[in-house]
Amino acid sequence: MLRTITAVRHEIVAENVNHTASIRWALASLALSMLLSSLDTSIANAALPTLAQVFSASFPEVQWVVLSYLLVITTVIVSVGRLGDIMGRRRLLLAGIGVFTVASVLCGIAPTLWLLIAARAAQGLGGAIMMALTMAIVGETVPKERIGSAMGLLGTMSAVGTALGPSLGGVLIAGLSWRAIFLVNLPLGILTFFLAQRFLPADRRVVTGIAAAGPGVSGSGYNRRQRRIPGFDLVGTLLLALTLAAYALAVTMGHGRFGSLNVALLLAAAIGGGFFLLAETRAASPLIPLAMFCDPMLSASLAMSTLVATVVTTTLVVGPFYLSLALGLDAVRVGLVLSIGPLVAALTAVPAGRLADRFGAHRMTMVGLIGMAAGSLMLTLTPVTFGLFGYIAPIAMITACYGLFQTANNTAVMTDIRPDHRGVISGLLNLSRNLGRITGAAVMGAVFALGSAAIDITTARPEAVATGMRITFAVAAILIALALAAGSRALANRPSLRGDMS
């Protein structure tokens, strides 16, 4: 009898060990997916001067090598998240990894610039699938009490990929050629595909009742009666893609100068957004069920994510000019200082996930915002005489608290949602960050130029650049204050909302 009990115990222990190992390898596949898709958002930047020479092209033309990737990700990331909810997230992620890997090879062998741009657009489709579905699959792979730590790991991979891109690209171009920055994805893509195919949990057949009985994104806010999803919202997908493309082009074209084309694109985006909302109210299976925005926490989380991404992008827009023109650093030291922010964000993401698991994701989200506001205010009050330390210390605070905010916010959103909405909500989170990034680059760049009172920022006096930096981060502090207000209001309203739903 004792031998039997002992044998059973050994079997249980062995099964638990194997299960834990499978979870770790599954997380490794998701982490690699996030790393690869993030890496290619920035790695091509290092190759732009080389591509201009190789293809005898102008700088605006080669910029489309970067823009095409980012534009496709922005326009389709919500749609591919919803598609994963319908057809199976594991299946679609494997397809996305395959598309990304094949497109990377096509980029590496492209004989002309425009074929390279087309291949980069295809690579963006694969990258969008990988970005959207990695966070969605975490909820199916990791126990609920460890979701924060898993989100922290994905946040680290995202930060490492974005920060590593320019330096890795420079090394590969110098040692091999520009084609190597794309071909390096072939072995990494194959490894990621193998791990995902081997260790990710099988897809479950998704059934749902889209018609809402009340607000909320969790199961309690919807009618319990279930039915099959009738199909994919193609009209909504096309309208959203066109709307987002118009907005992205409006804020990126013209290099900060707003002309008639930018205004026309913004008007087209506004009209497209109106038609999209109308289409969603009439769709049998909407791309984005609008009832989910009745949950104040989801709406606030998306708004906070956009505002915070705008502020973080500001550090990358203003930093190079302030470091070189106001503090007099050379290009090498500017690059080293700029790498501090992404490095701090990468190092804090995993501990931030553990803090979210231990103290609560909503509480850590607010703590992160408070820290970012404090760092932004420090930059508005720091005189140039404080030198490099007076810049690095607030930036380190901003980026560390950004790592805490992003991990906690992602955890708060992805923990208590309906399983059949994980893909689309993950896509919305990624979209909110992308919109914040492109808005930050355009709008905050314009604020910096206006604050410096210089027609050409490259010829501005050090005092003017320092003034522009302080004004820009004063605006950034206001944006974080708005995010804090949105989060506080949502937290205040959430208990009464849950009481109504129960």
Secondary structure as GFF3:
##gff-version 3
##sequence-region A 1 502
A	DSSP	alpha_helix	2	42	.	.	.	ID=ss1
A	DSSP	three_ten_helix	43	47	.	.	.	ID=ss2
A	DSSP	alpha_helix	48	54	.	.	.	ID=ss3
A	DSSP	alpha_helix	59	62	.	.	.	ID=ss4
A	DSSP	alpha_helix	64	87	.	.	.	ID=ss5
A	DSSP	alpha_helix	89	109	.	.	.	ID=ss6
A	DSSP	alpha_helix	113	141	.	.	.	ID=ss7
A	DSSP	three_ten_helix	144	146	.	.	.	ID=ss8
A	DSSP	alpha_helix	147	175	.	.	.	ID=ss9
A	DSSP	alpha_helix	180	183	.	.	.	ID=ss10
A	DSSP	alpha_helix	185	199	.	.	.	ID=ss11
A	DSSP	three_ten_helix	219	221	.	.	.	ID=ss12
A	DSSP	alpha_helix	234	252	.	.	.	ID=ss13
A	DSSP	alpha_helix	260	282	.	.	.	ID=ss14
A	DSSP	three_ten_helix	290	294	.	.	.	ID=ss15
A	DSSP	alpha_helix	296	321	.	.	.	ID=ss16
A	DSSP	pi_helix	322	326	.	.	.	ID=ss17
A	DSSP	alpha_helix	331	338	.	.	.	ID=ss18
A	DSSP	alpha_helix	340	359	.	.	.	ID=ss19
A	DSSP	alpha_helix	361	381	.	.	.	ID=ss20
A	DSSP	three_ten_helix	384	386	.	.	.	ID=ss21
A	DSSP	alpha_helix	387	415	.	.	.	ID=ss22
A	DSSP	three_ten_helix	419	421	.	.	.	ID=ss23
A	DSSP	alpha_helix	422	439	.	.	.	ID=ss24
A	DSSP	pi_helix	440	444	.	.	.	ID=ss25
A	DSSP	alpha_helix	445	452	.	.	.	ID=ss26
A	DSSP	three_ten_helix	457	459	.	.	.	ID=ss27
A	DSSP	alpha_helix	462	501	.	.	.	ID=ss28
###
